[in-house]
Amino acid sequence: MTVTPSQLGRPVGADGEQTRARIITAAMRCVAEAGFARATIREIARAAEMTSGSLYHYFANKSELLEATVDEMDRIALPRLRAAAARSDNVVDRLAAVLDESSGLMRDYPDLAGFERAMRAAGHEHRHRLKKSGLKALRDVITEIIADAGARGALPVGTDPRAAVNAIHALARGLTERAASLDPDAYAATLDSAKGLLRGTLFNDGRQ
């Protein structure tokens, strides 16, 4: 359901879309830095340079705000990841391109990795309160790539597509986890190793 500015009680003269975007950016930063529990509405409002009362004109509560933040990042990430996946027909190249684009998203949104990690942790702890605990775009695109690979006969006979998606998504999520704690050079090396694992070039077992 689309909520109109009048329903939100938006202050007269405020630019609703810009203010909403500022609140979402502040929420991402606060959750990434302080964690789910300590990122209070008061702290988020302060980071967005507004009062808590003004923030409540846009979001009814913290859960609604953080779910909106997840939705916004999915909205931004999904077309970028799909565009990266479309650059090749080769399944491994497509997956590697998606990992590269995911890395690009984290460069463009420096708080994304920390936010994603904190929201996943909160989802495990507060599953009854949170409808959305983490980003879906990455898993959705990986699922699309694996489904296409299966349709083209690029998956070995007997491979469970869901298991393949789970394994690759676990790798991608692990990269996100490391992005929240590694310096840029160390993360770049980790990303290269992950792509080497996908391509089968990470190890040299002596066979020609």
N, C-alpha and C positions, 0 to 999 in steps of 0.2 A: 504494500500500500504506500502511495506517495503522500508524504506529509507536507502540507503547505506552510509557508511562513506564518500565516494567520493562526494555524493550529498550534504552532510552536510558541506563539506569543513573542515573536522576534521583536526586539526593541526597534522603535521607529527610527529610520535613517540608517540602520545597520545594513551592511552588505552581507546578506545571509550566506551565500556560497563561499565567499572569502573567509568569513568568520568560522563557518563550519570546517573548512579546510585547515584553518589555523588550529582549531581545537583538536582535530584528528592528528595533525603533526605533533602537537604538544602531548597528546595521549600516547602516541607511539614512543616518543622520547622518554617520557616519564616511566612507562612500563619497562622499557629497555634498560633504563638506568637504575630504577628502584625496585623493580619486580611488581607483580600483580597486586599484592596485598598493600604495599606501601604507596602505590600510585593512586592517591586519593583524588577525589573531585577537586578538593581545595588546591592540591599541588598541580594538577593538570590545568586548572583555571589560572593559577599564577603563571605557569609556563606559557599559557596562551595570552597572557596580559589582559585578563578580564576577571570579573568577580565570579564566585561560585553561582550566585543567583542568575547572572547573565548566561552562564553555561547551561543552566537547567532550562533555559528557554529553547535550547537546541537538542538536548538529550535528557531524557527523564531520569536516568540513573547511570551508574558506572558501567554496568553490564551492557546496556544499550549502546553506550559510547564505544566500548571496546569491540563489540560485535560490528558496529559501523566501521570501525578502523580496519578490522579484518576484511570486511566487504570492499572497502575502498582500495586496499592493497591488492586484493584479488582482481578488482576491476582494472587496475593499472598493469598488473603482472601478466594476466592471461593473454592479451593480444601480443605482448612482447615475446612471451615464451612460444606462442603459436607461430609467430613470424620467424623466430629462430629455427623452430622445428621444420619449417617449410623450405629451408634453404637447400635441402638435400633429400634424395630418395633413400639413401642408405641409412638403415636403422641406427647403426653405431654413430655415424656422423650426426644424425639428428639428435640423439641423446647427448652427445658431447656439446653440440651447439646450445642445447637447452641448459646444460650446466654452466656454460660460458655466460649465457644471458641471465641466468639466476645470479651469477657473480656480478654482472653489470647492474642488476637491480639493487644489490646490496651496496655497491659503490654509490649509486645515485640516491639511495635512501639508507644512510649510514646506521640508522637505528633499527632497520628492518630485521636484521639477524637477532639482535637482542630481544626485540618485541616478539618475534616468532617463538623464540625459546621460552620466554616468560609465559606466553599465552598457552603453549603446549603444556607446560608444567601446571598452570592454573586449570587447564581443562581436565587434567587427571585429578586434581585436588577438589575442584568445584564443579564436577560434571553436571550436577543437578541444577546449577545456577547459570551456566554458560551454554548457550545454544551453539556458539562457534568458538573453538579454542585455538584455531590455527589456520594458516592459509591453505586453500584447496587448489589454487591455480597450478602449482607445480605437479601435484599428483594427477590432476585432470589431463595435463598435456602428456605426461608420461604414459598414462592409460591410453590416450589417443594414438601415440606412437606404437605402442605394443599391439594394440588392436589392428592397426594398419599393417604392421609386420606380420601378424598372424594371417591376415587376409591375403598377403602377398606370398605366403609360404616361407617367410624368412625365419620363423621359429622352428627349432628342431621338433620332430614328432614326439609327442608326449609331454611337451612343455606346458605347464599350467600358466596361462597368461596372467592370472591374478597373482601368482607367486612371483612371476617376472616383474610385474609392476611393484609389488611389495619390496623386492630386493633392490630395485633401482631407486625407488623412492626413499628407502632407508639410506642408501648411499648419498642421495641428494640432501636429505635431512641432516645427515652427519656432516656434510660440508657446511650447511647453514650453522650448525652448532659450532663448528670450528671457526667460522667467520666471525662469530661473536667474541672470540678470545685470542685469535692469532693476529700477528702483525701482517700487513699486506704482502710482504715477500714470502712469509711462511705459508700464508693462505694460498698464494699463487702456486707455490710448489705442491701443496696438498691437492689443489684442483688439477694440476698436471698429472699427478699420480693417479687420481680418480679416473681421469680420461684414459690414462694408460691401462688401467684395470679394465675399463670397458673395451678397449681396442685389443686387449690381450698382449700388450707390449710392456707391461710393468715388470714382468719377471723374465729372466733368461734361464731356462732349465737345461740348457746345453743341447737341446734337440734342434736340428736344422729343418 
